[in-house]
Amino acid sequence: MVLSSILNSFASVGFTVLGIALLIFVVLKIGGLITKLIVGFIMNVLLGLILLYIANSVMGITFSYSVPELVSIALFGLPGVGTMILLKLGGVSALAIL
């Protein structure tokens, strides 16, 4: 009887520790995923801004740096800047599309 109650308390503590460890693991995995997404987003924005600067200084394509253009760079990064460059070379304003 005493042995049974001792084993039950050890089992209860064991399951509690296992549950806490699983919760910590899940939180760390989700936190790592969020961190990875944020770092990827920041890198995408920085590369887009660098390409925009190169397009302005080297290629001579001028941009107005309006809110829609900066939002498209922030959301799409390099593809967004590439699309804006192609639109400018084609004579279409990015603001006319947005």
ABEGO torsion letter per residue (X at the ends): XAAAAAAAAAAAAAAAAAAAAAAAAAAAAAAAAAAAAAAAAAAAAAAAAAAAAAAAAAAGBBBAGBAAAAAAAAAAEAAAAAAAAAAAAAGBBAAAAX
